[in-house]
Amino acid sequence: MEMGTVIGNVWATRKEDDLTGLKFLVVEPHGISAEKSFVAVDRIGAGVGDQVLVTRGSSASNMSGDFKLPIDALIIGIIDSVDVEKKEVK
C-alpha cells in the first residue's frame, strides 16, 4: 500500500468490457523513492487534489472478488490526515 496525490483524470470511452463504469485517475506517489505518476482505478469518489491510499499488483486486480480485472493499481482510501512521530537525533 502506498500514499499519493491525485493529479488528473484519464478519459477512455472505449475499453475492455469488464472496465465499463470504472473511473481512472492519475496518481503521483509520495516519498523519497516515489516512482513516476501512474493510473489507478477509483471506485470510492476521489478527485484531483485528494491524497489517497493505493494498492498495486495482484491485490488491485482482485477487487471484484469473482475474477481478476486487467488493472494494476486501485485507490482504496481517501486520506483525511497523517500523523507521524519523529525521533530526536542525538
SULDA-V399236 format. One record per pair of residues at least 6 apart in sequence whose C-alpha atoms are under 7 Angstrom apart, sorted by the first residue. I is the first residue (numbers start at 1). J is the second residue. Records with the same first field share a line. If there is no record, write none. Layout:
# SULDA-V399236
I = J, J
This chain:
# SULDA-V399236
1 = 53, 54, 55, 56
2 = 53, 54, 55
3 = 29, 30, 52, 53, 54
4 = 27, 28, 29, 30, 51, 52, 53
5 = 27, 28, 29, 49, 50, 51, 52
6 = 25, 26, 27, 28, 47, 48, 49, 50, 51
7 = 26, 27, 28, 48, 49
8 = 25, 26, 48
9 = 24, 25, 26
10 = 24, 25, 26
18 = 69
22 = 41, 42, 43
23 = 41, 42, 43
24 = 39, 40, 41, 42
25 = 39, 40, 41, 42
26 = 37, 38, 39, 40
27 = 37, 38, 39, 40
28 = 36, 37, 38
29 = 35, 37
39 = 73
40 = 73, 74, 75
41 = 73, 74, 75
42 = 74, 75
46 = 78
50 = 78
51 = 78, 79
52 = 75, 77, 78, 79
53 = 75, 76, 77, 78, 79
54 = 73, 74, 75, 76
55 = 73, 74, 75, 76
56 = 72, 73, 74
57 = 72, 73
58 = 72
60 = 71, 72, 73, 74
61 = 68, 69, 70, 71, 72
62 = 68, 69
